[in-house]
Amino acid sequence: MTVVTQQGAQTSTSAAREYLTFRLDQEEYGIDILKVQEIRGYEPPTRIAHAPEFIKGVVNLRGTIVPIVDMRVRFNCSEIVYNAFTVVIILNLRNRVVGIVVDSVSDVMELAPDAIRAAPDIESAIDNGCILGLGSVGERMLILLDIEKLMGNVDMGLVASEA
């Protein structure tokens, strides 16, 4: 629930939320921990012909075929290197399982609503509607993503929208 104060500022009466934080290039991102199913080491997936460049392929995860999206390609990162820190975050979004490749996973952070600011309206590789805000933890700045909305974008073609 959001409350608007007399000065017009919005404050939230909800409790703090937990975010899994990960790195892509020089930036740190956060996604709702409740969307995360598991974290796995990176293994090259099976390529799918004519798939967009950011869809690396699919993996068989205990009998479920999981599409793997390389977020570094999707977000136009300058250099894409696979190393020992590269991981796949397996997400459960609207009962669909999707994996995202990231440079590394940092930790799980709890952010109070007052630690989150609105994201500036600027042109970027990410649709502004997919950015929940910017979280501040000490000197760290996290870009908080609405991962379900991001994966549900038409250009991703991975998660069907609710009817």
N, C-alpha and C positions, 0 to 999 in steps of 0.2 A: 504494500500500500504506500502511495506517495502522498505527502502532505505539502501544501504550498504555504509558506510563511507570509506574514504581512509584507515583507520586503520583496516577495515574489520568488524567493529561493525555494527550491524543492529539497525536501528532506525525506528520507525513507524511514518508516517505522519498523521495517523488517530487520531481522537479525543479520549478523555478519555471515558471509558466504565463503566457501572454500573454493580456491582455484588451483588447478595444476598449472605450474609455470614451465615454459619451455623457451628455448632460444632458436631463432632463425637469423642467421647472419649476425648483425650487431644488436638486434632488437630482442626484447623479452616480452613474451605474450602470456596470457592467462586464459584458461577455459574452465567452465564449470566442472568441478570434480565429479559431479553426479552423472555427467555424460561419458566419463572414462570407464571403459571395461577392463583394460589391462595395458601394460607397457611391455613391448618386446624389442629385442635387438633387431637391427635391420638385416634382412635377408633379401636378395634380389627377387622380386616377384616375377611371375609369368606374364610376359607382355601380351597385350591384346591389340590385334591389328586395327588400325585407324582410330585408336583412342586418342584423345587430346594429349599433348606433351606432358601435362602435369599429372596425368593418370599413369603411374609407373607400371601398372598391371594388376594382377590379383594373386592372392595367396589362399591356401586351404588352411583354415583355422578350425581344427577339430570338426571337420565335415562341413563347415560354412565357407563359401567362397566370398572373400573379402576384397573389395577394390581398395587399392593403395594410392593415395594422393600425395605427391611430393609438394609440400607447402612451400619449399624454397623455390621451386619452379613456378608455382601458382602466384607467389608474391614477388616474382621477378628479382630474387636475390642475385647479387653480382657473381658470387662464386658458389658452386655446388660441389661439395666434397663429401664423400662417404667415408667415415672413419669409425673407430671404436666407440665414439660417443653418439653416433647416429642411431636414433631409435624410431620405432613405429608406435604411435599411440593408437590403440584400438578404441573406437568410439561406438556407443550404442545410441543412435539417433532415430527417433520415431520407429523403433523396432527394426532398424536396418543397421547392420554392422559395417563400418568404414574405418580404414586405417589412414593415418596421416604420418608422413615422414618429417621429422624435425631434426635439427642439429644436435640438441641434447635436452633432457628434462632437468629442470632445476630443483624444484621442490613443490610442496603444497602450502599455499598461503591462505590465511584467513583475512579477509578484508571487510571492515565495517563499511556501511554505506557512506559515511562521511569521508572515507579515504578514497572514494571514487569520484572523479571529475568528468564532465562531458568532454568528449573528444572534439578537437577543432574540426571545422568543416573544410577539409582540404582534399585536393585530388590525390588519390593514391591507388595502389594495386588492389586495395581492399575496398569493397563497397561500404560507404560510411554507415549504412544501415546494419552492417554486420559487426560494428564496433560498439560495445556496450559503454565504454568509457576508458579513462586512464586511471589506473590504480597507483597510489603512492605508498611505498613502504620504505621509510628512511630515505636514502639517496636513490633507490631503485624506482623506475617508472615502468609499469606494466601496461601493455595494450590488451585490454580485456575484450575477447572475441565472443560473439554469439555464434558458436561453432555450428549449431543446428541450422541457423539461417544462412551461414556461409556455405555449408555443404548442400543446402537446399536451393541455392541460386540456380537459375535456369542454365547458365553456362557450365555449371558443375555436372548437372544431370545425374546426381547420385541418389538424392533422397527425394521421393515424391512428396509434394505438398499435401497437407491434410485436406480431405474433401469437405 
